[in-house]
Amino acid sequence: MENIFITGVSGYIGQKLVAFLDGKADVQTIVGIDIRAPSIQTGKLVFYKKDVREPVGDILLEHGIDTVVHLAYVVPPLHDKSLMENVNIGGTRNILASLLKSPVEQIIYTSSATAYGFHADNDNPLTEDSPLRGNDDFVYSKNKKEIERLFSRFSKDNPGYTVSILRPSFVAGPVFDNPLARHMKKKFVLLPSATSTRHVRHSWILPGPLKKARLLVKRRFYAKYPFIRIPIPLGRIGSFYAQYRHVPDHVDDLRSHCQGRGRHL
């Protein structure tokens, strides 16, 4: 990689990636787009204030971009779901179309384990070969599934490109802010119980230094407080409360298997 283009560069992961790539001798230029400027400033970073749905072909040509990292995605739920999907899916279509008249050779997309969907009969653990069944009633999961289909179609129609898709699990940690992370930081945390084991296992990713093509360091952790079993009716009341407090955004996130294991990294 010499000249890298990053969408959603001002997000948490985008800025961590810039800091990581800035120290790499084989990276000459980092070009990023977002609707707001990143707080990080480096000698290699060239920033353009652009919506991911705006044409970027001229930027890819001007800087001789060979690798694209597509991170732009509306994460917090919007009341206008059609706008959220327009940005997520329309933005991806725009980026893929822009590649066709550019020197780009590789595109890396950060998808999500939520693309598998939250189902009681999910593979446990999930692997790269597990079917993508993102829940249609959960826009984040639905869009991740649909975007992966766009990439699959693009890859088949344009075999000359190297397409890499990462499906990280939930991101949580002391400096990361999302609904699930905020929920896990509470003193009283509602989590599902397991009938066969003492603890319910979930896959997590801790935000931190990004390493090589994997971008994220996989770790697994448990809450530091002991698990206390509560009666089912009380648990249902808690789930009802969580839904209306929007923590987490989709209660099935915690009720169903979503534990992944990468085999092809």
C-alpha positions as CSV (number, residue, x, y, z in Angstrom):
1,M,0.0,0.0,0.0
2,E,1.3,3.4,-0.9
3,N,-1.6,5.8,-1.3
4,I,-4.7,5.1,0.8
5,F,-8.1,6.5,0.7
6,I,-10.4,6.3,3.8
7,T,-14.1,7.1,3.9
8,G,-15.4,8.1,7.3
9,V,-11.9,9.2,8.3
10,S,-13.2,11.4,11.2
11,G,-14.7,8.6,13.1
12,Y,-13.0,6.9,16.0
13,I,-11.7,4.0,14.0
14,G,-10.8,6.2,11.0
15,Q,-8.6,8.4,13.1
16,K,-6.9,5.5,14.8
17,L,-6.2,4.0,11.4
18,V,-4.7,7.3,10.2
19,A,-2.4,7.4,13.3
20,F,-1.3,3.8,12.6
21,L,-0.7,4.3,8.9
22,D,1.1,7.6,9.4
23,G,4.0,5.6,11.0
24,K,4.3,3.2,8.1
25,A,7.2,3.8,5.8
26,D,5.5,2.2,2.8
27,V,2.5,4.6,3.1
28,Q,3.1,7.8,1.2
29,T,-0.3,9.5,1.3
30,I,-3.5,9.1,3.3
31,V,-6.5,10.8,1.8
32,G,-9.7,11.0,3.8
33,I,-13.3,12.2,3.4
34,D,-16.0,12.9,5.9
35,I,-18.7,15.5,6.6
36,R,-16.5,17.0,9.4
37,A,-12.8,17.4,9.7
38,P,-10.9,14.9,11.9
39,S,-9.2,16.1,15.0
40,I,-6.0,14.3,14.1
41,Q,-3.5,16.1,11.9
42,T,-0.5,14.3,10.3
43,G,1.9,15.2,7.5
44,K,0.6,12.4,5.3
45,L,-3.1,13.2,5.7
46,V,-5.0,15.1,3.0
47,F,-8.6,15.8,4.0
48,Y,-11.7,16.6,1.9
49,K,-15.0,17.6,3.4
50,K,-17.3,15.4,1.4
51,D,-20.4,13.3,1.9
52,V,-19.7,9.6,1.1
53,R,-22.5,9.9,-1.6
54,E,-20.6,12.6,-3.5
55,P,-18.4,11.6,-6.5
56,V,-14.8,10.9,-5.5
57,G,-13.3,9.5,-8.7
58,D,-11.3,12.7,-9.3
59,I,-9.7,12.5,-5.9
60,L,-8.7,8.8,-6.5
61,L,-7.1,9.8,-9.8
62,E,-5.4,12.9,-8.5
63,H,-3.6,11.1,-5.6
64,G,-3.0,7.8,-7.4
65,I,-4.9,5.9,-4.8
66,D,-4.2,2.1,-4.8
67,T,-6.1,1.1,-1.6
68,V,-9.5,2.2,-0.3
69,V,-10.7,1.6,3.2
70,H,-14.5,2.1,3.4
71,L,-15.5,3.0,7.0
72,A,-18.2,5.6,6.4
73,Y,-21.5,4.4,8.0
74,V,-24.2,6.0,10.1
75,V,-23.9,4.2,13.4
76,P,-26.3,5.9,15.8
77,P,-29.9,5.1,14.8
78,L,-31.7,8.0,13.0
79,H,-35.4,8.7,13.2
80,D,-35.3,9.0,9.4
81,K,-34.4,5.4,8.5
82,S,-34.6,6.1,4.8
83,L,-31.9,8.7,5.2
84,M,-29.8,6.3,7.2
85,E,-30.1,3.7,4.5
86,N,-29.5,6.2,1.8
87,V,-26.1,7.2,3.3
88,N,-25.1,3.6,4.2
89,I,-26.1,1.9,1.0
90,G,-26.1,4.8,-1.4
91,G,-22.7,5.8,-0.2
92,T,-21.3,2.3,-0.8
93,R,-22.7,2.2,-4.3
94,N,-21.0,5.6,-5.0
95,I,-17.6,4.4,-3.7
96,L,-17.8,1.2,-5.7
97,A,-18.8,3.0,-8.9
98,S,-15.9,5.5,-8.4
99,L,-13.3,2.7,-8.3
100,L,-14.0,1.7,-11.9
101,K,-12.2,4.7,-13.4
102,S,-9.4,4.9,-10.9
103,P,-6.0,3.2,-10.2
104,V,-7.4,1.5,-7.1
105,E,-6.4,-2.2,-6.8
106,Q,-7.8,-3.1,-3.4
107,I,-10.8,-2.1,-1.3
108,I,-11.3,-3.1,2.4
109,Y,-14.7,-2.8,4.0
110,T,-15.4,-2.9,7.7
111,S,-18.7,-4.8,7.9
112,S,-20.0,-6.2,11.2
113,A,-20.8,-9.5,12.9
114,T,-24.4,-8.1,13.0
115,A,-24.6,-8.9,9.3
116,Y,-25.2,-12.5,10.5
117,G,-28.3,-11.4,12.3
118,F,-29.4,-12.3,15.8
119,H,-31.1,-15.7,15.6
120,A,-31.5,-18.5,18.2
121,D,-30.3,-21.0,15.5
122,N,-27.1,-19.1,14.6
123,D,-23.9,-21.1,14.2
124,N,-22.0,-21.1,17.5
125,P,-19.4,-19.8,17.0
126,L,-20.1,-17.9,13.8
127,T,-17.5,-18.3,11.0
128,E,-16.9,-16.6,7.7
129,D,-18.9,-19.4,6.1
130,S,-22.1,-18.8,8.2
131,P,-25.0,-17.4,6.3
132,L,-25.7,-13.6,6.4
133,R,-29.2,-13.1,7.8
134,G,-29.2,-9.6,9.2
135,N,-32.4,-8.7,10.9
136,D,-34.7,-6.7,8.7
137,D,-36.2,-4.9,11.7
138,F,-32.8,-3.7,12.8
139,V,-31.5,-1.2,10.3
140,Y,-27.9,-1.5,11.3
141,S,-27.8,-5.2,10.8
142,K,-30.0,-5.1,7.7
143,N,-27.8,-2.5,6.0
144,K,-24.6,-4.5,6.8
145,K,-26.1,-7.6,5.2
146,E,-27.2,-5.6,2.1
147,I,-23.9,-3.8,1.7
148,E,-22.0,-7.1,1.8
149,R,-24.2,-8.3,-1.1
150,L,-23.2,-5.2,-3.0
151,F,-19.5,-6.1,-2.5
152,S,-20.1,-9.7,-3.5
153,R,-21.8,-8.6,-6.7
154,F,-19.0,-6.0,-7.4
155,S,-16.3,-8.7,-6.8
156,K,-18.0,-11.1,-9.3
157,D,-18.4,-8.4,-11.9
158,N,-14.9,-7.0,-11.5
159,P,-12.5,-9.9,-10.6
160,G,-9.5,-7.7,-11.1
161,Y,-10.0,-6.0,-7.7
162,T,-9.0,-7.4,-4.3
163,V,-12.0,-7.1,-2.0
164,S,-11.5,-7.7,1.7
165,I,-14.4,-7.7,4.2
166,L,-13.9,-7.6,7.9
167,R,-16.7,-8.5,10.3
168,P,-15.7,-7.2,13.7
169,S,-18.0,-8.0,16.7
170,F,-19.2,-5.4,19.2
171,V,-16.7,-2.6,20.0
172,A,-16.6,-1.7,23.7
173,G,-14.1,-0.1,26.0
174,P,-13.4,2.8,28.3
175,V,-12.9,5.3,25.5
176,F,-15.5,4.0,23.0
177,D,-19.0,5.5,23.0
178,N,-22.0,3.6,21.6
179,P,-25.3,2.4,23.1
180,L,-24.0,-1.1,24.0
181,A,-20.7,0.3,25.5
182,R,-22.8,2.8,27.7
183,H,-25.0,-0.1,28.8
184,M,-22.0,-2.2,29.8
185,K,-20.5,0.6,31.9
186,K,-23.5,0.7,34.2
187,K,-23.4,-0.6,37.7
188,F,-26.4,-2.7,37.1
189,V,-26.3,-4.5,33.7
190,L,-29.0,-6.7,32.3
191,L,-27.5,-9.7,30.4
192,P,-29.1,-13.0,29.4
193,S,-28.4,-16.1,31.5
194,A,-27.4,-19.4,30.1
195,T,-28.9,-22.7,31.1
196,S,-25.8,-24.8,30.5
197,T,-23.0,-22.5,31.6
198,R,-22.4,-20.1,34.4
199,H,-21.5,-17.2,32.2
200,V,-22.9,-16.1,28.8
201,R,-20.1,-15.5,26.3
202,H,-20.0,-12.7,23.8
203,S,-17.3,-11.6,21.4
204,W,-16.0,-8.1,21.9
205,I,-13.3,-5.9,20.3
206,L,-11.4,-3.4,22.5
207,P,-10.6,-0.1,20.7
208,G,-6.8,0.4,20.5
209,P,-3.9,0.3,18.1
210,L,-4.8,-1.1,14.7
211,K,-2.5,-3.8,13.5
212,K,-1.7,-4.4,9.8
213,A,-4.6,-5.5,7.6
214,R,-6.7,-6.7,10.5
215,L,-7.3,-3.1,11.7
216,L,-8.6,-4.2,15.1
217,V,-7.3,-6.3,17.9
218,K,-9.6,-9.1,19.0
219,R,-10.0,-9.6,22.7
220,R,-12.7,-11.1,24.9
221,F,-13.7,-9.8,28.3
222,Y,-16.3,-10.2,31.0
223,A,-18.0,-7.7,33.3
224,K,-16.1,-7.4,36.5
225,Y,-19.2,-7.7,38.6
226,P,-20.7,-11.1,39.5
227,F,-23.6,-12.4,37.5
228,I,-26.9,-12.7,39.5
229,R,-29.8,-14.8,38.2
230,I,-33.1,-13.0,38.3
231,P,-36.6,-14.3,37.8
232,I,-37.8,-14.5,34.1
233,P,-40.7,-12.0,34.6
234,L,-38.3,-9.5,36.1
235,G,-35.9,-10.1,33.2
236,R,-38.7,-9.4,30.7
237,I,-39.5,-6.2,32.5
238,G,-35.8,-5.2,32.2
239,S,-35.8,-6.0,28.5
240,F,-38.9,-3.9,28.0
241,Y,-37.2,-1.1,29.9
242,A,-34.0,-1.4,27.9
243,Q,-36.0,-1.2,24.6
244,Y,-37.6,2.0,25.5
245,R,-34.4,3.5,26.9
246,H,-32.6,2.4,23.7
247,V,-30.0,0.5,25.6
248,P,-29.0,-1.6,23.8
249,D,-30.7,-0.6,20.5
250,H,-31.7,-4.1,19.8
251,V,-32.3,-6.4,22.8
252,D,-31.9,-9.5,20.6
253,D,-28.2,-8.4,20.4
254,L,-27.8,-10.0,23.8
255,R,-30.4,-12.7,23.7
256,S,-29.0,-14.6,20.6
257,H,-25.7,-16.1,19.7
258,C,-23.3,-13.6,18.0
259,Q,-20.0,-15.1,18.9
260,G,-17.5,-15.2,16.0
261,R,-14.4,-17.0,15.2
262,G,-12.2,-16.0,12.3
263,R,-10.7,-18.8,10.3
264,H,-9.3,-17.0,7.2
265,L,-7.1,-14.3,8.8
